[in-house]
Amino acid sequence: MAERKALVKAAQAACTLGFVGYVLYKVFTRPSSARPGINAPFQDSNAVATFESKFENTDREIFAKREGILGALPLSEGHVVADLGAGTGAFLPGLAARVGPKGRVIALDNAAAFLPVLREKVSKMVTPTSAPIEVGVSSHTSTGLPDASVDLIFSADVYHHLEHYAEMLASIKKSLKPGGAFIVVDFEKIPAEAKRCSGHGHSHGAVSHGHGHGHGHGHGHNPGHGHAHGQPQPHHNHHHGKQGGVSTEWVMGHVRANKQQVKKEIEEAGFTVTERTEVAGLKDYYLLVCRPN
Ligand SMILES: C[S@@+](CC[C@H](N)C(=O)[O-])C[C@H]1O[C@@H](n2cnc3c(N)ncnc32)[C@H](O)[C@@H]1O
């Protein structure tokens, strides 16, 4: 009898161990949803100073076209808007102007080291006709916002930096007020082969421009990207449109997923995704409006 009990206990212990082992295996072997190390350059108190000239530079397509991008968003006066992955704050003045003094802007980033510098910077951005801007910290898996608290979560050049996109998408969904939207502005990832297959010619390598200056966004950890990667970077997209462009080698290596994959991931997280194509001059990037189902 005692022997049987001992056997049952041993079997139970083995099952528990097996289960714990399985959970640990799943957690530690879970594929990252961003290129490993992609966020390392931001974990530095000097990151705002380092990236300011790269992010807030008219050679960067989404900075040059920021008014058009912001104009395409479902934003009104009085709205509460979060800028997820605000970085150096390139989009904050424009967001604050659009929602006006009755609105609120929350700049979120998970690179806590530079947030005091960002806080100092945003204190100088507010004008009598713009919204107050707060700075908050998010994590890899959560916006850190209260449930149903914001009308819009804007993200520019951030989706491919999300290390746990599924968890973050669930958190984004919870943070949005009913009727709210999540905005993704991210890089087109179009390989040269796709271009050749489409039969439109001009498969001469990277034609997109703007991030050369270091797309720089340079993230610092990849000194070879941008102009330095040995490819001439023509300053024109010969096709003047996303369909015509192919992505730079740097983008191909830096960005995890292409637009179709990103759309699929967001749809699987329970959003309806609509692409907005009317922003004049957007070639290297796309803009998605994602509404919870
Ligand atoms: C390429 S920068 C873009 C900055 C800014 N949105 C812009 O376009 O100028 C990416 C930013 O996303 C931030 N980031 C990465 N993962 C994040 C997360 N889970 N939550 C918030 N920010 C995140 C990084 O710290 C970095 O500031």
PDBQT file of the ligand as one rigid body, heavy atoms in Angstrom, charges set to zero:
ROOT
HETATM    1  C1  LIG A 301      12.574  53.860 -34.207  1.00  0.00    +0.000 C 
HETATM    2  S1  LIG A 301      12.055  54.588 -32.718  1.00  0.00    +0.000 S 
HETATM    3  C2  LIG A 301      10.690  55.557 -33.247  1.00  0.00    +0.000 C 
HETATM    4  C3  LIG A 301      10.499  56.803 -32.401  1.00  0.00    +0.000 C 
HETATM    5  C4  LIG A 301       9.347  57.716 -32.827  1.00  0.00    +0.000 C 
HETATM    6  N1  LIG A 301       8.078  57.026 -32.841  1.00  0.00    +0.000 N 
HETATM    7  C5  LIG A 301       9.610  58.304 -34.170  1.00  0.00    +0.000 C 
HETATM    8  O1  LIG A 301       9.069  57.802 -35.162  1.00  0.00    +0.000 OA
HETATM    9  O2  LIG A 301      10.390  59.240 -34.253  1.00  0.00    +0.000 OA
HETATM   10  C6  LIG A 301      11.325  53.231 -31.870  1.00  0.00    +0.000 C 
HETATM   11  C7  LIG A 301      10.931  53.567 -30.435  1.00  0.00    +0.000 C 
HETATM   12  O3  LIG A 301      10.090  52.522 -29.934  1.00  0.00    +0.000 OA
HETATM   13  C8  LIG A 301      10.412  52.332 -28.589  1.00  0.00    +0.000 C 
HETATM   14  N2  LIG A 301       9.856  51.044 -28.147  1.00  0.00    +0.000 N 
HETATM   15  C9  LIG A 301      10.260  49.795 -28.429  1.00  0.00    +0.000 A 
HETATM   16  N3  LIG A 301       9.463  48.892 -27.814  1.00  0.00    +0.000 NA
HETATM   17  C10 LIG A 301       8.521  49.601 -27.153  1.00  0.00    +0.000 A 
HETATM   18  C11 LIG A 301       7.424  49.239 -26.322  1.00  0.00    +0.000 A 
HETATM   19  N4  LIG A 301       7.122  47.976 -26.058  1.00  0.00    +0.000 N 
HETATM   20  N5  LIG A 301       6.679  50.235 -25.775  1.00  0.00    +0.000 NA
HETATM   21  C12 LIG A 301       6.984  51.523 -26.041  1.00  0.00    +0.000 A 
HETATM   22  N6  LIG A 301       8.017  51.921 -26.812  1.00  0.00    +0.000 NA
HETATM   23  C13 LIG A 301       8.772  50.962 -27.356  1.00  0.00    +0.000 A 
HETATM   24  C14 LIG A 301      11.923  52.467 -28.548  1.00  0.00    +0.000 C 
HETATM   25  O4  LIG A 301      12.410  52.668 -27.244  1.00  0.00    +0.000 OA
HETATM   26  C15 LIG A 301      12.109  53.675 -29.467  1.00  0.00    +0.000 C 
HETATM   27  O5  LIG A 301      12.029  54.887 -28.761  1.00  0.00    +0.000 OA
ENDROOT
TORSDOF 0
